[in-house]
Amino acid sequence: MKKPVQTILYSAAGVVLGAAGQGLYSAANAELDGLAYFRRRLGLPALSIAWGPWKGAGMAADLAARGRDVWQARGLNQIEPDFAFAQLENLLADQATYAALIPIDWPRFFVGLPPHADRDLFTAVEESHERPVGSARSTQDGIIERLMGLPAGQRRAALVGHLTERALHALGLDEATSIELRRPLKEFGLDSLMAVELRNSLARSGGQSLPATLLFDYPTLDSLATYLVRTWQLEDETHDAKEVDAADPSVSNIAELSEQDAEKLLLRELEPNFAERRT
């Protein structure tokens, strides 16, 4: 009887760690993992590996080349190909069905988790990696407390400075780049993935969850600042929130949309030709 051919499936770290704004991508890779287990139940060989970002190849390498290494910002280091293939040989020798190979800087990873993220999966690891004094969280988070420590008339300007810094990071632009406050961020290159990244960054810095459609409802730094002044209760009365909302026709009340519908709406707004590029 002919020996069954070994099936090796390349899954991705997003299945284990989450990939903001890429739910379909994670679902597709989870299907590969499920296929490996299905084949094993049939008595057929199969191995599915959830890879972290590879060095010098793949989408992660393309983003890094453009100065937007979002995975490294989350604490995920790149895998050297020689090391990866050596581990693949070990897994095949062990007749493993599934494995995740992800080099992680755990302290940085935990700092980058959104406040609403389910941390139960990482409880054991987190307990063994106590956050050092002066970590990234102490410098990035606590923005609300820092703003509240300023006179009321200075809080909005300081908030705009924080939003600008976060937006430039998400866009992959130099910190010296000037962004007009009432100009939509999509005109500076903001796409759907960047919008989710920026939303998550602000949720972390404020310690509060923010709506999935944040950058759709408030597409400019000016309107975004006004929304966060209200949401974070900074009580800055020097800026008329109603005036900004009225001046920005893009603001809409879509709070009752499901997360999936909200993401679709965000894609249509930020990437008008999204559907055409996929066909």
PAZAPA-4460 file (N, C-alpha, C; in steps of 0.05 Angstrom, whole numbers, plus 32768, in hexadecimal, padded with zeros to 4 digits):
% residues 279
    n_x    n_y    n_z   ca_x   ca_y   ca_z    c_x    c_y    c_z   seq   type   mol
   8011   7FE8   8000   8000   8000   8000   8011   8019   8000     1      M     A
   800B   802C   7FEF   801B   8044   7FED   8018   8055   8005     2      K     A
   802F   805F   8010   802F   806F   8028   8023   808A   8022     3      K     A
   8010   8094   8033   8004   80AF   802E   8019   80C5   802E     4      P     A
   8016   80D8   801E   8028   80EE   801C   8024   8101   8034     5      V     A
   803A   8109   8040   8038   811C   8057   802D   8136   804D     6      Q     A
   801A   8141   805C   800E   815A   8056   8017   816F   806A     7      T     A
   8025   8184   8060   802E   819A   8072   801F   81B3   806B     8      I     A
   8012   81BE   807F   8001   81D6   807B   800E   81EE   808A     9      L     A
   8010   8204   807B   801C   821C   8087   8005   822E   8091    10      Y     A
   8001   822E   80AB   7FED   8240   80B7   7FFB   8259   80C0    11      S     A
   7FEF   8269   80D2   7FFB   8283   80D9   7FF6   8289   80F6    12      A     A
   8007   829B   8101   8006   82A2   811D   7FEC   82B1   8124    13      A     A
   7FDF   82BD   8110   7FC7   82CC   8116   7FB1   82BB   8121    14      G     A
   7FB1   82A0   811B   7F9D   828E   8126   7FA0   828D   8145    15      V     A
   7FB8   828D   814F   7FBD   828B   816B   7FBC   82A6   8179    16      V     A
   7FC8   82BA   816D   7FCC   82D4   817A   7FB8   82E9   8171    17      L     A
   7FA9   82E3   815C   7F96   82F7   8152   7FA3   8309   813E    18      G     A
   7F94   8312   812A   7F9E   8324   8115   7F89   8339   8110    19      A     A
   7F8C   8350   811C   7F78   8365   811B   7F71   836C   80FF    20      A     A
   7F57   836C   80F9   7F4D   8373   80DF   7F50   835E   80CA    21      G     A
   7F59   8346   80D2   7F5E   8330   80BE   7F50   8316   80C8    22      Q     A
   7F36   8319   80CF   7F27   8302   80D9   7F26   82EC   80C4    23      G     A
   7F21   82F2   80AB   7F1F   82DE   8096   7F3A   82CF   8093    24      L     A
   7F50   82DE   8095   7F6B   82D2   8093   7F6F   82BD   80A9    25      Y     A
   7F68   82C5   80C1   7F6B   82B2   80D8   7F59   829A   80D5    26      S     A
   7F41   829F   80CB   7F2E   8288   80C7   7F38   8275   80B2    27      A     A
   7F44   827F   809D   7F4F   826E   8088   7F66   825D   8092    28      A     A
   7F76   8269   80A3   7F8D   8259   80AE   7F83   8245   80C3    29      N     A
   7F6E   824C   80D2   7F63   8239   80E5   7F58   8221   80D6    30      A     A
   7F4E   8225   80BD   7F44   820F   80AD   7F5B   81FB   80A6    31      E     A
   7F73   8206   80A2   7F8A   81F5   809D   7F90   81E4   80B5    32      L     A
   7F8F   81F0   80CD   7F94   81E2   80E5   7F80   81CB   80E9    33      D     A
   7F67   81D2   80E4   7F51   81BE   80E6   7F55   81A7   80D3    34      G     A
   7F5E   81AD   80BB   7F63   8199   80A7   7F78   8185   80B0    35      L     A
   7F8D   818F   80BD   7FA2   817E   80C7   7F97   8169   80DB    36      A     A
   7F87   8173   80EE   7F7B   8161   8102   7F67   814E   80F5    37      Y     A
   7F59   8157   80E1   7F46   8145   80D3   7F55   812F   80C5    38      F     A
   7F6B   8135   80B8   7F7A   8120   80AA   7F85   810C   80BF    39      R     A
   7F8E   8116   80D6   7F99   8104   80EA   7F83   80F0   80F4    40      R     A
   7F6A   80FA   80F7   7F55   80E9   80FF   7F4F   80D3   80EA    41      R     A
   7F55   80D9   80D1   7F52   80C5   80BC   7F6A   80B2   80B9    42      L     A
   7F7E   80B7   80CA   7F96   80A6   80C9   7FAA   80B0   80B4    43      G     A
   7FA7   80C8   80AA   7FB9   80D3   8096   7FCC   80E7   80A3    44      L     A
   7FE5   80E9   8098   7FF8   80FB   80A3   7FF1   8118   809D    45      P     A
   7FF7   812A   80AF   7FF2   8146   80AB   7FFF   8156   80C1    46      A     A
   8009   816E   80BA   8015   8180   80CD   800E   819D   80C5    47      L     A
   8002   81AB   80D8   7FFC   81C8   80D3   800D   81D8   80E6    48      S     A
   801B   81EC   80DB   802C   81FD   80EC   8023   821A   80EA    49      I     A
   801D   8226   8101   8016   8242   8103   8030   8252   8105    50      A     A
   8039   825C   80EF   8053   826B   80EE   8050   8288   80F7    51      W     A
   8064   8291   8104   8067   82AE   8109   8072   82BA   80F0    52      G     A
   8079   82D4   80F0   8084   82E1   80D8   80A0   82D7   80D1    53      P     A
   80A3   82D0   80B8   80BD   82C7   80AE   80CE   82DF   80A6    54      W     A
   80E7   82DC   80AA   80FA   82F1   80A3   8100   82EF   8085    55      K     A
   80FC   8305   8077   8104   8307   805B   80EF   82FD   8048    56      G     A
   80D7   82F4   8051   80C3   82EA   803F   80A7   82ED   804B    57      A     A
   8094   82EF   8039   8078   82F0   8043   806E   830C   8047    58      G     A
   8054   830D   8050   8047   8327   8054   8055   8337   806A    59      M     A
   805E   832A   8080   806B   8338   8095   8084   8346   808C    60      A     A
   8094   8338   807B   80AC   8344   8070   80A6   835B   805E    61      A     A
   8090   835A   804E   8088   8370   803D   8081   8388   804D    62      D     A
   8072   8384   8063   806B   839B   8075   8084   83A7   8081    63      L     A
   8096   8396   808A   80AF   83A0   8097   80BF   83B0   8083    64      A     A
   80C0   83A7   806A   80CF   83B6   8056   80C3   83D2   8051    65      A     A
   80A9   83D5   8056   809C   83EF   8052   809C   83FF   806C    66      R     A
   80AB   83F5   8081   80AD   8403   809A   8095   8400   80AC    67      G     A
   8084   83EB   80A7   806C   83E7   80B7   806C   83CA   80C3    68      R     A
   807F   83C4   80D3   8081   83A9   80DE   806E   83A7   80F6    69      D     A
   8054   83A3   80F0   803F   83A2   8105   8043   838A   8117    70      V     A
   804E   8374   810C   8052   835C   811D   8068   8360   8131    71      W     A
   807E   836D   8129   8093   8372   813D   8089   8386   8152    72      Q     A
   8078   8399   814A   806D   83AB   815D   805D   839D   8172    73      A     A
   8051   8386   816B   8041   8376   817E   8053   8363   818E    74      R     A
   806D   8362   8188   807F   8351   8197   8086   8337   8189    75      G     A
   807E   8334   8170   8083   831C   8161   809C   831F   8150    76      L     A
   80B1   8310   8157   80CA   8312   8148   80C9   8301   812F    77      N     A
   80DB   8306   811D   80DC   82F7   8104   80EB   82DD   8107    78      Q     A
   80E3   82C9   80F7   80EF   82AE   80F8   8104   82AC   80E3    79      I     A
   811B   82A3   80EB   8130   829E   80D8   8129   8284   80C8    80      E     A
   812B   8284   80AD   8123   826D   809D   8131   8253   80A5    81      P     A
   814C   8254   80AB   815A   823C   80B2   814F   8230   80CC    82      D     A
   8149   8241   80DF   813D   8238   80F8   8122   822C   80F3    83      F     A
   8112   8239   80E2   80F7   8230   80DD   80F7   8214   80D0    84      A     A
   8108   820F   80BD   8109   81F5   80AF   8113   81DF   80C2    85      F     A
   8125   81E7   80D4   812F   81D4   80E8   8118   81CB   80FA    86      A     A
   8108   81DE   8103   80F1   81D7   8114   80DD   81C7   8104    87      Q     A
   80D9   81CC   80EB   80C7   81BD   80DA   80CF   81A0   80D9    88      L     A
   80E9   819B   80D7   80F3   817F   80D6   80EE   8171   80F1    89      E     A
   80F2   8180   8107   80EC   8175   8121   80CF   816D   8125    90      N     A
   80BD   817E   811C   80A1   8179   811E   8098   8161   810E    91      L     A
   80A4   815E   80F6   809E   8147   80E5   80A8   812D   80F2    92      L     A
   80C0   812F   80FE   80CB   8118   810C   80BA   8110   8124    93      A     A
   80AE   8123   8131   809D   811E   8148   8081   8116   8141    94      D     A
   807B   8117   8127   8060   8111   811D   804B   8123   8129    95      Q     A
   8052   813C   812D   803F   8150   8138   8029   8156   8124    96      A     A
   8012   815D   812F   7FFB   8164   811E   7FF9   8183   811B    97      T     A
   8000   8190   8131   7FFD   81AE   8131   8013   81BA   8142    98      Y     A
   801D   81D1   813A   8030   81E0   814A   802F   81FD   8142    99      A     A
   8036   820E   8155   8038   822B   8150   8055   8233   8155   100      A     A
   8062   823E   8141   807E   8247   8144   807F   8265   8141   101      L     A
   8080   8272   8159   807D   828F   8159   8091   829B   816D   102      I     A
   80A7   82A7   8164   80BA   82B4   8177   80AD   82CD   8182   103      P     A
   80A9   82CD   819D   809A   82E3   81A9   80AA   82F2   81BF   104      I     A
   80A9   830C   81BD   80B3   831C   81D3   809B   8320   81E6   105      D     A
   8098   830F   81FA   807F   830F   8209   8079   8329   8218   106      W     A
   808C   8336   8225   8085   8350   8232   8079   8364   821E   107      P     A
   8085   8366   8206   807A   8379   81F2   805F   836F   81E8   108      R     A
   805C   8355   81E5   8042   834A   81DB   802C   8351   81EE   109      F     A
   8030   834E   8208   801C   8353   821C   8015   8371   821D   110      F     A
   8029   8382   821A   8025   839F   8219   8012   83A6   8202   111      V     A
   8015   8398   81EB   8006   839E   81D3   7FEA   8392   81D2   112      G     A
   7FE3   8381   81E5   7FC8   8375   81E4   7FB3   838B   81E9   113      L     A
   7F9E   838B   81D8   7F88   839E   81DD   7F7B   8399   81F8   114      P     A
   7F70   83AD   8205   7F64   83A9   8220   7F4E   8395   8221   115      P     A
   7F40   8390   820A   7F2A   837D   820A   7F32   8361   8202   116      H     A
   7F4C   835D   81FD   7F55   8343   81F3   7F52   832D   8208   117      A     A
   7F4D   8315   8200   7F4B   82FE   8212   7F68   82F5   8218   118      D     A
   7F70   82F9   8231   7F8C   82F3   8239   7F8E   82D7   8245   119      R     A
   7F78   82C8   8247   7F78   82AE   8255   7F8C   829B   8248   120      D     A
   7F8D   829C   822D   7F9F   828A   821F   7FBC   828D   8227   121      L     A
   7FC3   82A6   8230   7FDF   82AC   8235   7FE5   82AF   8253   122      F     A
   7FD2   82A6   8264   7FD5   82AB   8281   7FEF   82A0   828C   123      T     A
   7FF5   8287   8285   800D   827A   8290   8026   8288   8287   124      A     A
   8027   8291   826E   803E   829E   8264   8041   82BA   8270   125      V     A
   802A   82C8   8273   802B   82E3   827E   8034   82E4   829A   126      E     A
   802D   82CF   82AA   8035   82CE   82C6   8053   82CB   82C8   127      E     A
   8060   82BF   82B4   807D   82BA   82B5   808D   82D1   82A9   128      S     A
   807F   82E5   829F   808C   82FC   8293   8081   8315   829F   129      H     A
   808A   831B   82B7   8080   8333   82C5   8089   834C   82B6   130      E     A
   8077   835F   82B4   807E   8378   82A5   8093   8388   82B4   131      R     A
   80A9   838E   82A7   80BE   839D   82B4   80B6   83BA   82B9   132      P     A
   80C2   83C6   82CE   80BD   83E2   82D4   80C7   83F3   82BD   133      V     A
   80B7   8407   82B5   80BF   8418   829E   80BA   840B   8284   134      G     A
   80A8   83F7   8282   80A2   83E9   8269   8094   83FB   8256   135      S     A
   808F   83F0   823E   8081   8400   8229   8066   8409   8232   136      A     A
   8058   83F9   8242   803D   8400   824B   803D   8419   825B   137      R     A
   8052   841D   826C   8053   8434   827D   8057   844E   826D   138      S     A
   8063   844B   8255   8067   8463   8245   8051   8467   8231   139      T     A
   8044   8452   8227   802F   8455   8213   8014   8458   8220   140      Q     A
   800E   8448   8234   7FF4   8449   8240   7FF2   845E   8256   141      D     A
   7FDA   8462   8262   7FD7   8476   8275   7FD3   8492   8269   142      G     A
   7FCC   8493   824F   7FCA   84AD   8242   7FB4   84BE   824F   143      I     A
   7F9E   84B1   8257   7F88   84BF   8263   7F91   84CD   827D   144      I     A
   7F9F   84BE   828D   7FA9   84CA   82A7   7FBC   84E1   82A1   145      E     A
   7FCD   84DE   828D   7FE0   84F4   8287   7FD1   850D   827D   146      R     A
   7FBC   8508   826C   7FAD   851F   8262   7F9D   852C   8278   147      L     A
   7F92   851C   828A   7F82   8528   829F   7F93   8538   82B2   148      M     A
   7FAD   8533   82B2   7FC0   8542   82C3   7FC6   855D   82B8   149      G     A
   7FBD   8563   829F   7FC2   857D   8292   7FAA   858F   8297   150      L     A
   7FAF   85A9   8295   7F98   85BC   8296   7F84   85B6   8280   151      P     A
   7F6A   85BA   8285   7F56   85B2   8272   7F5B   85BD   8256   152      A     A
   7F64   85D6   8255   7F69   85E3   823B   7F80   85D7   822B   153      G     A
   7F90   85C6   8237   7FA7   85BB   8229   7FA3   859E   8221   154      Q     A
   7F8E   8592   822B   7F8B   8575   8228   7F86   856D   820A   155      R     A
   7F76   857C   81FC   7F70   8574   81E1   7F88   8576   81CF   156      R     A
   7F98   858A   81D2   7FB1   858D   81C2   7FC4   8576   81C8   157      A     A
   7FC6   856F   81E2   7FD7   8558   81E9   7FCC   853E   81DD   158      A     A
   7FB2   853B   81DE   7FA6   8523   81D2   7FAB   8522   81B4   159      L     A
   7FA8   8538   81A6   7FAE   8539   8189   7FCA   8531   8184   160      V     A
   7FDD   8539   8195   7FF9   8531   8191   7FFC   8513   8194   161      G     A
   7FEE   8507   81A7   7FEF   84EA   81AB   7FE3   84DC   8193   162      H     A
   7FCC   84E6   8189   7FBF   84DA   8172   7FD0   84DB   8159   163      L     A
   7FDD   84F2   8156   7FEF   84F5   813F   8006   84E1   813F   164      T     A
   8012   84DE   8157   8028   84CB   815A   801F   84AF   8154   165      E     A
   8008   84A7   815E   7FFD   848C   8159   7FF6   8488   813C   166      R     A
   7FEB   849D   8130   7FE3   849B   8113   7FFB   8498   8102   167      A     A
   8010   84A8   8107   8028   84A6   80F7   8035   848B   80F9   168      L     A
   8034   847F   8111   803F   8464   8114   802F   8450   8104   169      H     A
   8014   8452   8106   8003   843F   80F7   8007   8442   80D9   170      A     A
   800B   845A   80D0   800E   8460   80B3   802A   845A   80A9   171      L     A
   803D   8456   80BC   8058   8451   80B4   8066   846A   80A9   172      G     A
   805D   8481   80B3   8069   849B   80A9   807D   84A5   80BD   173      L     A
   808F   84B6   80B4   80A3   84C2   80C5   8096   84D4   80D9   174      D     A
   80A1   84D5   80F1   8095   84E4   8107   8094   8502   8101   175      E     A
   80A4   850B   80EE   80A4   8527   80E7   808E   852E   80D3   176      A     A
   8080   851A   80C9   806A   851E   80B5   8054   852E   80C2   177      T     A
   804A   8542   80B3   8034   8553   80BD   8019   8548   80B2   178      S     A
   8006   8545   80C4   7FEB   853B   80BC   7FD7   8551   80C3   179      I     A
   7FC8   855A   80AE   7FB4   856E   80B3   7F9D   8562   80C3   180      E     A
   7F95   8570   80D8   7F82   8565   80EB   7F67   855F   80DF   181      L     A
   7F5E   856E   80CB   7F44   856A   80C0   7F45   855B   80A5   182      R     A
   7F5B   854F   809F   7F5E   8540   8086   7F5C   8522   808D   183      R     A
   7F4B   8513   807F   7F47   84F6   8085   7F62   84E7   8084   184      P     A
   7F66   84D6   8097   7F7E   84C6   8098   7F82   84B4   8080   185      L     A
   7F6C   84AC   8073   7F6E   849B   805C   7F7D   84A9   8045   186      K     A
   7F7D   84C3   8045   7F8B   84D2   8031   7FA9   84D1   8035   187      E     A
   7FB1   84C9   804D   7FCE   84C5   8053   7FD6   84A7   8050   188      F     A
   7FC3   8496   8047   7FCA   847A   8042   7FBE   8467   8055   189      G     A
   7FAC   8470   8067   7FA0   845D   807A   7F8F   8449   806C   190      L     A
   7F94   842F   8071   7F84   841A   8066   7F76   840B   807D   191      D     A
   7F67   83F7   8077   7F56   83E9   808B   7F67   83DD   80A1   192      S     A
   7F7E   83D1   809A   7F8F   83C4   80AF   7F9B   83D9   80C1   193      L     A
   7FA4   83F0   80B4   7FAF   8405   80C4   7F9B   8411   80D7   194      M     A
   7F82   8413   80CD   7F6C   841E   80DE   7F67   840D   80F6   195      A     A
   7F68   83F3   80F3   7F64   83E1   810A   7F7C   83E3   811D   196      V     A
   7F94   83E5   8111   7FAC   83E8   8121   7FAB   8401   8132   197      E     A
   7FA3   8417   8125   7FA2   8431   8133   7F8C   8430   8149   198      L     A
   7F75   8424   8143   7F60   8421   8157   7F6A   8412   816F   199      R     A
   7F78   83FB   816A   7F82   83EB   8180   7F97   83FA   8190   200      N     A
   7FA8   8409   8183   7FBC   8418   8191   7FB0   842C   81A4   201      S     A
   7F9B   843A   819A   7F8E   844E   81AB   7F7E   8440   81C2   202      L     A
   7F73   8429   81BD   7F65   841A   81D2   7F79   8412   81E8   203      A     A
   7F91   840A   81E0   7FA6   8404   81F4   7FAE   841C   8204   204      R     A
   7FB4   8432   81F6   7FBE   8449   8204   7FA9   8455   8216   205      S     A
   7F8F   8452   820F   7F7A   845D   8220   7F70   8449   8235   206      G     A
   7F77   842F   8231   7F6E   841A   8243   7F50   8414   8241   207      G     A
   7F44   841C   822A   7F28   8417   8226   7F24   840D   8209   208      Q     A
   7F10   83FB   8206   7F0A   83F2   81EB   7EFE   8408   81DB   209      S     A
   7F01   8408   81C0   7EF7   841C   81AE   7EE8   840E   8198   210      L     A
   7ED4   841B   818B   7EC4   840D   8176   7ED5   8406   815E   211      P     A
   7ECD   83F0   8151   7EDB   83E6   8139   7EDB   83FB   8123   212      A     A
   7EC6   840C   8122   7EC4   8420   810D   7ECF   843B   8115   213      T     A
   7EE1   843C   8128   7EEB   8455   8133   7EF6   8468   811D   214      L     A
   7F06   845D   810B   7F13   846D   80F6   7F00   8472   80DF   215      L     A
   7EE9   8464   80DE   7ED5   846A   80CA   7EC3   8481   80D4   216      F     A
   7EBB   8480   80ED   7EAB   8495   80F9   7EBA   84AF   80FC   217      D     A
   7ED4   84AC   8103   7EE4   84C4   8108   7EFE   84C2   80F8   218      Y     A
   7EFC   84C9   80DE   7F12   84C5   80CC   7F29   84D9   80CD   219      P     A
   7F25   84EF   80DC   7F3A   8503   80DE   7F44   8504   80FB   220      T     A
   7F5C   850F   80FE   7F67   8512   8119   7F56   8525   812A   221      L     A
   7F4A   8539   811D   7F3A   854C   812B   7F20   853F   8136   222      D     A
   7F12   8531   8125   7EF9   8524   812F   7EFF   850D   8142   223      S     A
   7F16   84FF   813D   7F1E   84EA   814F   7F24   84F5   816B   224      L     A
   7F32   850C   816C   7F39   8518   8186   7F1F   8520   8194   225      A     A
   7F0C   852B   8186   7EF3   8534   8192   7EE4   851C   819E   226      T     A
   7EE4   8506   8190   7ED6   84EE   819A   7EE4   84E4   81B3   227      Y     A
   7EFF   84E3   81B3   7F0D   84D8   81CA   7F0C   84EB   81E2   228      L     A
   7F0A   8505   81DD   7F07   8518   81F3   7EED   8511   8202   229      V     A
   7ED8   850B   81F3   7EBE   8504   8200   7EC0   84E8   820D   230      R     A
   7ECA   84D4   81FD   7ECB   84B8   8207   7EDC   84B5   821F   231      T     A
   7EF3   84C2   821F   7F06   84C0   8236   7F00   84D5   824B   232      W     A
   7EEB   84E4   8247   7EE1   84F8   825B   7EF7   850B   8264   233      Q     A
   7F04   8516   824F   7F19   852A   8255   7F0E   8545   825B   234      L     A
   7EF4   8549   8255   7EE6   8562   825D   7EF4   857B   8253   235      E     A
   7EFD   857A   823A   7F09   8592   822E   7EF3   85A2   8220   236      D     A
   7EEC   85B8   822B   7ED6   85C8   8220   7EE0   85DD   820C   237      E     A
   7EF9   85DC   8204   7F03   85F0   81F2   7EFD   85E9   81D5   238      T     A
   7EF2   85D1   81D0   7EEC   85C9   81B5   7ECF   85C0   81B3   239      H     A
   7EC0   85CA   81A1   7EA4   85C4   819E   7EA0   85AA   8190   240      D     A
   7E98   8594   819E   7E96   857A   8192   7E80   857A   817D   241      A     A
   7E6A   8588   8181   7E54   8588   816E   7E5D   8595   8154   242      K     A
   7E6D   85AA   8156   7E76   85B7   813E   7E87   85A4   812C   243      E     A
   7E99   8594   8139   7EA9   8582   812A   7E99   856C   811D   244      V     A
   7E86   8561   812D   7E75   854B   8122   7E65   8555   810B   245      D     A
   7E5A   856E   810C   7E4A   8579   80F7   7E5B   857E   80DE   246      A     A
   7E75   8586   80E3   7E86   858C   80CC   7E90   8574   80BE   247      A     A
   7E8E   855D   80CB   7E99   8544   80BF   7E82   8532   80B7   248      D     A
   7E7A   8532   809D   7E63   8522   8094   7E68   8505   8095   249      P     A
   7E81   84FC   809A   7E87   84DF   809A   7E7E   84D2   80B4   250      S     A
   7E79   84E2   80C9   7E72   84D7   80E3   7E55   84CC   80E1   251      V     A
   7E52   84B3   80E9   7E37   84A7   80E8   7E33   8495   8101   252      S     A
   7E1A   8492   8108   7E13   8482   811F   7E0E   8465   8117   253      N     A
   7E23   8454   8119   7E20   8439   8111   7E28   8426   8128   254      I     A
   7E23   842F   8140   7E2B   8420   8157   7E1D   8405   8159   255      A     A
   7E06   8402   814C   7DF7   83E9   814E   7E00   83D4   813A   256      E     A
   7E13   83DA   8129   7E1C   83C7   8115   7E2C   83B1   8124   257      L     A
   7E2B   8398   8118   7E3B   8383   8123   7E58   8388   811C   258      S     A
   7E6A   837B   812A   7E87   837E   8125   7E8D   8377   8108   259      E     A
   7E81   8362   80FD   7E87   835A   80E1   7E7D   836F   80CE   260      Q     A
   7E64   8379   80D2   7E5A   838E   80C0   7E6A   83A7   80C2   261      D     A
   7E73   83AD   80DA   7E83   83C6   80DE   7E9E   83C4   80CF   262      A     A
   7EAA   83AC   80CF   7EC3   83A8   80C1   7EBF   83AB   80A3   263      E     A
   7EA9   83A0   8099   7EA3   83A3   807C   7E9F   83C0   8074   264      K     A
   7E91   83CF   8086   7E8D   83EB   8080   7EA7   83FA   8080   265      L     A
   7EB9   83F3   8093   7ED3   8400   8095   7EE3   83FB   807B   266      L     A
   7EE2   83E2   8072   7EF0   83DB   8059   7EE6   83EC   8041   267      L     A
   7ECC   83EE   803F   7EC1   83FD   8028   7EC8   841B   802A   268      R     A
   7ECA   8426   8042   7ED0   8442   8045   7EEE   8447   803F   269      E     A
   7EFF   8437   804B   7F1C   843C   8049   7F28   8431   802F   270      L     A
   7F1C   841D   8024   7F26   8411   800B   7F0F   840E   7FF7   271      E     A
   7F09   8424   7FE9   7EF2   8423   7FD6   7EF5   840E   7FC1   272      P     A
   7F0D   8407   7FBA   7F11   83F3   7FA5   7F19   83D8   7FB0   273      N     A
   7F12   83D3   7FC9   7F1A   83BA   7FD6   7F0F   83A2   7FC7   274      F     A
   7EF5   83A3   7FC1   7EE8   838C   7FB4   7EF4   8387   7F98   275      A     A
   7EFA   839D   7F8A   7F04   839A   7F6F   7F20   838D   7F6F   276      E     A
   7F30   8394   7F84   7F4B   8389   7F85   7F4B   836B   7F8C   277      R     A
   7F35   8362   7F98   7F34   8346   7F9F   7F28   8335   7F89   278      R     A
   7F1D   8341   7F74   7F10   8331   7F5F   7F23   832D   7F47   279      T     A
***
